[in-house]
Amino acid sequence: MGDRIALALASAAIVAALIAAWIPRTTLATTPLCWSVILLHRQCPGCGLTRSFAAIGRGSVSEANALNPLGPILFAWAVAVIAIRFGKRAAPRFRYWMQLDLAFAAAAGLCVLTRALLFYFG
């Protein structure tokens, strides 16, 4: 059940990036998408992730990194989650799927924590 949820969420993130790529850049740049900006008039560490995913959907990783460095990392994590889920089905005898999954999750979590710390204290 957990694998299906993870696969669904990762797939949704990738599809969302491809759909967001169709939204004009000017619309994305002028429309506040973050509740922190809307309610508190202050950016948060996640600000720019939607625009970053849209840039990845357009094929521009450098633009995505400039908008929010977490974008390419979280997109790569979503791809890894999907690859691991399909790998589990294709090669169920490989015993290190769980360790790979945990390693990618830990790396993504560390990046999120680092981004938050640098945002607030850097």
C-alpha positions as CSV (number, residue, x, y, z in Angstrom):
1,M,0.0,0.0,0.0
2,G,2.8,2.4,0.9
3,D,4.5,1.8,-2.5
4,R,1.4,2.6,-4.3
5,I,1.0,5.9,-2.4
6,A,4.6,6.9,-3.0
7,L,4.3,6.0,-6.7
8,A,1.1,8.0,-7.0
9,L,2.6,11.1,-5.3
10,A,5.8,11.0,-7.2
11,S,4.0,10.5,-10.5
12,A,1.6,13.4,-9.6
13,A,4.7,15.6,-9.0
14,I,6.2,14.8,-12.4
15,V,2.9,15.3,-14.2
16,A,2.3,18.6,-12.3
17,A,5.7,19.8,-13.6
18,L,4.8,19.0,-17.1
19,I,1.4,20.7,-16.8
20,A,2.9,23.8,-15.1
21,A,5.4,24.0,-18.0
22,W,2.4,25.1,-20.2
23,I,1.6,28.1,-18.0
24,P,3.2,31.2,-19.3
25,R,6.3,32.4,-17.4
26,T,4.8,35.9,-16.9
27,T,1.7,34.4,-15.3
28,L,3.8,32.3,-12.9
29,A,6.1,35.2,-12.1
30,T,3.3,37.6,-11.3
31,T,0.9,35.3,-9.4
32,P,1.7,34.6,-5.8
33,L,1.5,30.8,-5.3
34,C,2.7,30.5,-1.7
35,W,0.4,30.8,1.3
36,S,3.2,32.5,3.2
37,V,3.4,35.2,0.6
38,I,-0.4,35.6,0.4
39,L,-1.0,35.7,4.1
40,L,2.2,36.9,5.7
41,H,3.7,38.8,2.8
42,R,7.0,36.9,3.4
43,Q,8.7,34.2,1.4
44,C,9.3,30.8,2.8
45,P,12.1,28.2,2.0
46,G,9.7,26.5,-0.5
47,C,8.9,29.7,-2.4
48,G,9.7,29.2,-6.1
49,L,9.2,25.4,-6.1
50,T,6.2,25.5,-8.4
51,R,8.1,27.8,-10.8
52,S,11.1,25.5,-10.4
53,F,9.1,22.4,-11.4
54,A,7.6,24.3,-14.3
55,A,11.1,25.2,-15.5
56,I,12.1,21.5,-15.2
57,G,9.0,20.7,-17.3
58,R,10.2,23.1,-19.9
59,G,13.6,21.4,-19.8
60,S,15.5,24.2,-18.1
61,V,17.3,22.8,-15.1
62,S,19.5,25.9,-14.7
63,E,16.4,28.2,-14.5
64,A,14.8,25.7,-12.1
65,N,17.9,25.8,-9.8
66,A,17.8,29.6,-9.9
67,L,14.2,29.7,-8.9
68,N,14.6,27.3,-6.0
69,P,17.5,24.9,-5.6
70,L,15.2,22.3,-4.0
71,G,13.3,22.0,-7.3
72,P,15.7,19.8,-9.2
73,I,16.6,17.8,-6.1
74,L,12.9,17.0,-5.3
75,F,12.2,16.3,-9.0
76,A,15.1,13.9,-9.0
77,W,13.8,12.3,-5.8
78,A,10.4,11.8,-7.5
79,V,12.1,10.1,-10.4
80,A,14.1,7.9,-8.0
81,V,10.9,6.9,-6.2
82,I,9.3,5.9,-9.4
83,A,12.4,4.0,-10.6
84,I,12.7,2.2,-7.3
85,R,9.0,1.1,-7.3
86,F,9.4,-0.2,-10.9
87,G,12.7,-1.8,-9.9
88,K,11.0,-3.7,-7.1
89,R,8.6,-5.2,-9.5
90,A,11.2,-6.0,-12.2
91,A,13.9,-7.4,-9.8
92,P,12.2,-8.4,-6.6
93,R,15.2,-10.6,-5.5
94,F,17.4,-7.5,-5.3
95,R,17.6,-7.1,-1.5
96,Y,18.7,-3.4,-1.3
97,W,15.5,-1.7,-2.5
98,M,14.6,-0.5,1.0
99,Q,18.1,0.9,1.6
100,L,18.1,2.7,-1.8
101,D,14.7,4.2,-0.9
102,L,15.9,5.3,2.5
103,A,19.1,6.8,1.1
104,F,17.2,8.9,-1.5
105,A,14.7,10.0,1.1
106,A,17.4,10.9,3.6
107,A,19.3,12.9,0.9
108,A,16.2,14.8,0.0
109,G,15.3,15.4,3.6
110,L,18.8,16.7,4.3
111,C,18.5,19.1,1.3
112,V,15.2,20.4,2.6
113,L,16.7,20.9,6.1
114,T,19.8,22.6,4.7
115,R,17.6,24.9,2.5
116,A,15.5,25.9,5.6
117,L,18.5,26.5,7.8
118,L,20.3,28.6,5.1
119,F,17.0,30.5,4.4
120,Y,16.4,31.5,8.0
121,F,20.0,31.7,9.4
122,G,22.3,32.1,6.4
